[in-house]
């Protein structure tokens, strides 16, 4: 497991608490690694026996678009932008990114164990068909569905029976999976969505294995997605204001409009009627006949703000004030000249910023 060594006298995250002695020894010896690999997994991954077909399916969480590497790299990259400006958010992102790397290791270890003797058998050049019969012989009504995972023949042909950074169909992991927009209110929402998608993938994976040990591992990983979802939600709630995302407040003529964009029976609810995510007294303005409304308003240009307590001038003033606040926070945190990322040892969350 990869632990991030935090040179700080403040409390460590619970994920690191069992290894505080190890960290203390590293500090005392003056060792500088940012990441330190501990050979014990964060969770004791186990399998009842080989299951190469499910191993291929589990690749989705190793190198897929909603997998552990995607999450680790997304939070890791996002952390750079907030290191000096919002050190608490940086600490949160780095803690969870590091845990996601440990989850990647758990998934990889599980895949390797599920492959059983394939790695060795593939190296036996005498055998003519080494893969035949390597599964444990179990038959399940789900087997036909799982077999679709074998649409990725390169999994065994090129990897020699080890995990590959691909999804279940063999598409390689790539950096386009990573969402990092440089604004905490945007990035934290992306992370909440990422944890949601990862959780549902684990839910689906649980339907395709009967191995009690593998199920236990998947349930642990799924549960940690819930935990991270809660952490990111709490962090977003600490940013005031955080709605709408970013800085600009939007054109008040259009912010409260909800268009009925389909014919037939329409659905209504708090997403298009009543009070939305605004202050008391503000209301959605439901447009039942959008075509007629667009024509009557000269393509929506001849309308006034409705349903909102803000004039456009007030909304622009809010945006201007928020822009000044955010810009001031960054300007105060990032020096114009010489800069320094860390102290040695790092005794507080904040970056030293200026070179001593």
Secondary structure per residue as TSV (DSSP state, phi and psi in degrees):
chain	resnum	aa	ss	phi	psi
A	1	X	-	360.0	137.5
A	2	X	E	-92.1	118.6
A	3	X	E	-107.6	136.9
A	4	X	E	-82.9	123.4
A	5	X	-	-82.8	110.6
A	6	X	-	-98.2	117.0
A	7	X	-	-85.1	79.2
A	8	X	-	-145.2	144.8
A	9	X	S	-88.8	-5.8
A	10	X	S	-78.3	167.6
A	11	X	-	-62.1	139.8
A	12	X	-	-82.3	159.3
A	13	X	-	-67.5	151.5
A	14	X	G	-54.7	-30.2
A	15	X	G	-63.7	-19.3
A	16	X	G	-106.8	-3.9
A	17	X	G	-63.1	-33.1
A	18	X	G	-74.5	-6.1
A	19	X	G	-122.3	25.9
A	20	X	H	-64.7	-36.0
A	21	X	H	-62.6	-40.3
A	22	X	H	-62.1	-41.9
A	23	X	H	-65.0	-40.7
A	24	X	H	-60.7	-42.7
A	25	X	H	-63.0	-41.9
A	26	X	H	-61.4	-41.9
A	27	X	H	-65.5	-44.2
A	28	X	H	-63.3	-33.1
A	29	X	T	-84.3	-4.8
A	30	X	T	74.2	22.3
A	31	X	-	-78.8	134.6
A	32	X	-	-101.2	11.3
A	33	X	-	-66.3	141.2
A	34	X	S	-78.0	-38.0
A	35	X	E	-117.8	140.5
A	36	X	E	-132.1	123.6
A	37	X	E	-86.3	126.4
A	38	X	-	-107.9	129.2
A	39	X	S	-68.6	-25.6
A	40	X	S	-73.9	134.8
A	41	X	-	-70.2	154.0
A	42	X	S	-61.7	-35.7
A	43	X	S	-126.8	139.8
A	44	X	-	-74.8	86.6
A	45	X	-	-68.8	133.9
A	46	X	-	-144.2	158.7
A	47	X	-	-136.3	153.1
A	48	X	S	-80.1	-27.6
A	49	X	S	178.9	174.7
A	50	X	-	-62.6	145.3
A	51	X	-	-155.1	76.0
A	52	X	H	-58.1	-31.6
A	53	X	H	-68.2	-43.8
A	54	X	H	-70.8	-30.5
A	55	X	H	-58.7	-41.7
A	56	X	H	-65.4	-37.8
A	57	X	H	-68.4	-37.0
A	58	X	H	-69.1	-15.6
A	59	X	T	-55.4	-23.4
A	60	X	H	-56.6	-35.4
A	61	X	H	-93.0	0.0
A	62	X	H	-94.5	-51.4
A	63	X	H	-129.3	18.9
A	64	X	S	-87.4	173.7
A	65	X	T	-67.8	-17.3
A	66	X	T	-118.1	16.6
A	67	X	S	-86.1	-173.0
A	68	X	H	-70.5	-37.4
A	69	X	H	-65.5	-41.0
A	70	X	H	-57.4	-47.7
A	71	X	H	-63.8	-45.9
A	72	X	H	-58.9	-47.2
A	73	X	H	-70.5	-34.7
A	74	X	H	-64.2	-49.1
A	75	X	H	-70.4	-34.2
A	76	X	H	-63.0	-46.1
A	77	X	H	-68.1	-42.9
A	78	X	H	-59.6	-32.6
A	79	X	H	-63.1	-31.4
A	80	X	H	-58.4	-41.4
A	81	X	H	-69.0	-17.0
A	82	X	H	-115.6	6.0
A	83	X	T	-55.8	-49.1
A	84	X	T	-92.9	-28.2
A	85	X	T	-85.6	-41.8
A	86	X	-	-133.8	76.2
A	87	X	H	-60.6	-28.5
A	88	X	H	-67.2	-41.1
A	89	X	H	-66.7	-38.3
A	90	X	H	-58.1	-45.7
A	91	X	H	-62.8	-42.5
A	92	X	H	-60.5	-49.1
A	93	X	H	-63.2	-42.4
A	94	X	H	-68.2	-38.5
A	95	X	H	-60.2	-48.4
A	96	X	H	-72.7	-37.1
A	97	X	H	-58.4	-43.5
A	98	X	H	-65.4	-40.0
A	99	X	H	-65.5	-35.4
A	100	X	H	-64.9	-35.7
A	101	X	H	-61.8	-38.0
A	102	X	H	-68.2	-32.9
A	103	X	H	-69.1	-36.4
A	104	X	H	-58.5	-40.6
A	105	X	H	-65.6	-38.8
A	106	X	H	-63.8	-45.5
A	107	X	H	-63.3	-45.0
A	108	X	H	-61.5	-41.5
A	109	X	H	-64.2	-40.3
A	110	X	H	-65.6	-43.5
A	111	X	H	-58.2	-47.1
A	112	X	H	-60.4	-43.3
A	113	X	H	-67.6	-35.9
A	114	X	H	-67.6	-26.3
A	115	X	T	-72.6	-16.6
A	116	X	T	55.7	-129.0
A	117	X	T	-85.7	10.6
A	118	X	H	-58.0	-43.2
A	119	X	H	-56.5	-46.1
A	120	X	H	-70.9	-41.2
A	121	X	H	-64.7	-36.3
A	122	X	H	-65.6	-22.0
A	123	X	T	-88.9	-1.7
A	124	X	-	-90.4	92.9
A	125	X	T	-66.5	-15.5
A	126	X	T	-73.5	-34.8
A	127	X	-	-69.1	140.2
A	128	X	S	-88.8	-27.0
A	129	X	-	-143.6	73.4
A	130	X	T	-67.4	-20.3
A	131	X	T	-81.7	-23.3
A	132	X	T	-62.5	130.6
A	133	X	T	81.5	6.6
A	134	X	-	-78.3	-22.8
A	135	X	S	-66.5	162.9
A	136	X	-	-79.4	4.3
A	137	X	-	90.8	-4.4
A	138	X	-	-68.4	145.8
A	139	X	-	-121.0	138.1
A	140	X	-	-144.2	153.5
A	141	X	T	-62.8	-18.9
A	142	X	T	-85.5	-9.7
A	143	X	H	-60.1	-39.1
A	144	X	H	-63.0	-35.0
A	145	X	H	-71.7	-43.5
A	146	X	H	-64.1	-32.3
A	147	X	G	-58.9	-22.6
A	148	X	G	-60.9	-24.5
A	149	X	G	-63.8	-23.0
A	150	X	G	-76.1	7.7
A	151	X	G	-69.0	-2.9
A	152	X	-	-107.3	76.7
A	153	X	T	-65.4	-25.6
A	154	X	H	-65.4	-19.0
A	155	X	H	-51.8	-43.1
A	156	X	H	-97.5	-36.2
A	157	X	H	-65.7	-39.6
A	158	X	T	-98.9	-28.3
A	159	X	T	-89.1	-17.1
A	160	X	S	68.6	24.0
A	161	X	S	86.8	34.4
A	162	X	S	-129.1	161.4
A	163	X	-	-60.1	147.4
A	164	X	-	-122.5	149.5
A	165	X	S	-81.4	67.2
A	166	X	B	-137.2	169.3
A	167	X	-	-84.8	-172.8
A	168	X	T	-66.2	-18.6
A	169	X	T	-102.6	5.3
A	170	X	S	95.3	2.6
A	171	X	-	-75.8	127.9
A	172	X	B	-69.0	147.7
A	173	X	-	-60.6	143.6
A	174	X	-	-146.7	161.3
A	175	X	G	-69.8	-11.4
A	176	X	G	-68.3	-13.4
A	177	X	G	-68.8	-22.5
A	178	X	-	-85.6	127.7
A	179	X	-	-110.5	113.8
A	180	X	-	-142.7	107.9
A	181	X	-	-108.9	0.0
A	182	X	S	78.6	8.0
A	183	X	-	-127.3	121.4
A	184	X	H	-57.1	-36.1
A	185	X	H	-68.2	-26.2
A	186	X	H	-84.7	-48.3
A	187	X	H	-63.1	-41.4
A	188	X	H	-65.3	-36.2
A	189	X	H	-66.8	-37.9
A	190	X	H	-61.4	-38.4
A	191	X	H	-70.5	-38.3
A	192	X	H	-59.7	-42.9
A	193	X	H	-66.7	-39.6
A	194	X	H	-62.2	-43.5
A	195	X	H	-65.3	-36.0
A	196	X	H	-63.1	-45.4
A	197	X	H	-67.5	-40.2
A	198	X	H	-63.3	-40.1
A	199	X	H	-61.7	-44.5
A	200	X	H	-68.7	-31.1
A	201	X	H	-63.5	-42.3
A	202	X	H	-63.5	-37.7
A	203	X	H	-58.2	-45.1
A	204	X	H	-66.9	-41.4
A	205	X	H	-60.7	-36.2
A	206	X	H	-60.3	-22.7
A	207	X	T	-75.8	-12.2
A	208	X	T	-115.6	16.5
A	209	X	-	-141.7	138.9
A	210	X	-	-105.1	-0.3
A	211	X	-	-69.1	116.6
A	212	X	H	-62.3	-33.9
A	213	X	H	-70.9	-42.8
A	214	X	H	-64.9	-41.4
A	215	X	H	-60.7	-39.7
A	216	X	H	-62.2	-41.9
A	217	X	H	-64.0	-45.8
A	218	X	H	-63.6	-37.8
A	219	X	H	-66.9	-36.7
A	220	X	H	-62.5	-48.6
A	221	X	H	-63.7	-40.4
A	222	X	H	-62.7	-40.6
A	223	X	H	-65.8	-37.6
A	224	X	H	-66.4	-27.7
A	225	X	H	-63.6	-38.9
A	226	X	H	-63.1	-43.5
A	227	X	H	-60.7	-46.6
A	228	X	H	-65.7	-37.2
A	229	X	H	-55.3	-46.5
A	230	X	H	-65.9	-38.9
A	231	X	H	-65.2	-45.1
A	232	X	H	-66.6	-36.8
A	233	X	H	-62.8	-43.7
A	234	X	H	-64.7	-39.3
A	235	X	H	-65.4	-40.5
A	236	X	H	-63.2	-38.6
A	237	X	H	-66.4	-21.8
A	238	X	T	-75.0	-16.9
A	239	X	S	-91.0	116.4
A	240	X	S	-123.2	128.4
A	241	X	S	-77.2	159.0
A	242	X	-	-126.7	8.3
A	243	X	S	-130.6	132.9
A	244	X	S	-71.5	166.1
A	245	X	S	-57.3	146.5
A	246	X	S	83.4	-147.0
A	247	X	S	-112.1	-52.0
A	248	X	-	-65.9	142.1
A	249	X	-	-89.8	-13.4
A	250	X	-	91.5	163.7
A	251	X	-	-76.9	116.3
A	252	X	T	-65.7	-12.2
A	253	X	T	-70.6	-22.4
A	254	X	T	-120.3	-11.3
A	255	X	T	-63.9	-28.6
A	256	X	T	-106.4	8.3
A	257	X	E	-83.6	133.1
A	258	X	E	-124.5	117.6
A	259	X	E	-95.3	137.3
A	260	X	-	-83.9	97.2
A	261	X	-	-99.2	19.6
A	262	X	S	-144.2	156.3
A	263	X	S	-93.0	175.9
A	264	X	S	83.2	-160.2
A	265	X	S	-67.4	131.1
A	266	X	-	-108.4	150.0
A	267	X	-	-97.9	139.2
A	268	X	-	-126.3	155.6
A	269	X	S	178.5	-169.4
A	270	X	T	-67.2	-4.6
A	271	X	T	-88.2	-10.6
A	272	X	T	-144.4	-1.4
A	273	X	S	-139.8	153.3
A	274	X	S	75.6	-159.8
A	275	X	-	-79.7	129.5
A	276	X	-	-91.0	-150.2
A	277	X	S	-83.0	42.5
A	278	X	S	-119.6	-174.9
A	279	X	S	-70.4	162.9
A	280	X	T	-57.3	136.5
A	281	X	T	98.4	-15.8
A	282	X	-	-87.5	143.4
A	283	X	-	-137.7	148.9
A	284	X	-	-64.9	145.6
A	285	X	E	-112.4	103.7
A	286	X	E	-84.6	123.9
A	287	X	E	-102.7	103.3
A	288	X	S	-70.2	-38.6
A	289	X	-	-119.2	84.1
A	290	X	H	-60.7	-39.9
A	291	X	H	-61.5	-48.2
A	292	X	H	-62.5	-41.0
A	293	X	H	-64.8	-41.4
A	294	X	H	-65.2	-41.3
A	295	X	H	-66.4	-42.2
A	296	X	H	-68.2	-27.0
A	297	X	T	-102.3	16.1
A	298	X	T	55.9	52.9
A	299	X	T	68.2	38.4
A	300	X	T	68.2	13.9
A	301	X	T	-91.8	-20.6
A	302	X	S	-105.8	53.1
A	303	X	-	-130.7	159.1
A	304	X	-	-113.2	155.7
A	305	X	-	-56.3	136.2
A	306	X	-	-143.3	139.9
A	307	X	S	88.2	-3.3
A	308	X	-	-117.6	150.9
A	309	X	S	-87.5	-6.2
A	310	X	-	-103.9	136.7
A	311	X	-	-81.6	165.9
A	312	X	H	-63.2	-34.2
A	313	X	H	-64.0	-41.7
A	314	X	H	-67.0	-41.1
A	315	X	H	-62.6	-41.9
A	316	X	H	-65.0	-35.2
A	317	X	H	-67.1	-38.6
A	318	X	H	-62.3	-46.5
A	319	X	H	-61.1	-42.3
A	320	X	H	-64.2	-42.5
A	321	X	H	-65.4	-41.1
A	322	X	H	-67.1	-38.5
A	323	X	H	-62.1	-42.7
A	324	X	H	-63.3	-39.9
A	325	X	H	-64.3	-50.4
A	326	X	H	-64.6	-43.0
A	327	X	H	-63.4	-39.5
A	328	X	H	-65.0	-38.1
A	329	X	H	-62.0	-42.4
A	330	X	H	-70.2	-44.7
A	331	X	H	-61.3	-37.4
A	332	X	H	-71.3	-25.5
A	333	X	H	-93.7	-24.9
A	334	X	S	-114.1	114.9
A	335	X	-	-69.3	153.3
A	336	X	S	-79.8	-25.4
A	337	X	S	-105.6	-125.1
A	338	X	-	-60.5	144.5
A	339	X	-	-140.8	152.5
A	340	X	B	-141.2	134.1
A	341	X	S	-79.7	-40.6
A	342	X	-	-137.4	155.6
A	343	X	-	-94.8	160.6
A	344	X	S	-132.8	103.3
A	345	X	S	-78.5	159.7
A	346	X	-	-84.2	110.2
A	347	X	-	-103.2	0.0
A	348	X	S	-149.2	164.7
A	349	X	S	-66.2	-37.4
A	350	X	S	-67.8	146.1
A	351	X	-	-70.8	145.1
A	352	X	-	-65.8	-25.6
A	353	X	B	67.6	-62.7
A	354	X	S	-96.4	141.0
A	355	X	-	-74.2	127.2
A	356	X	-	-66.6	360.0
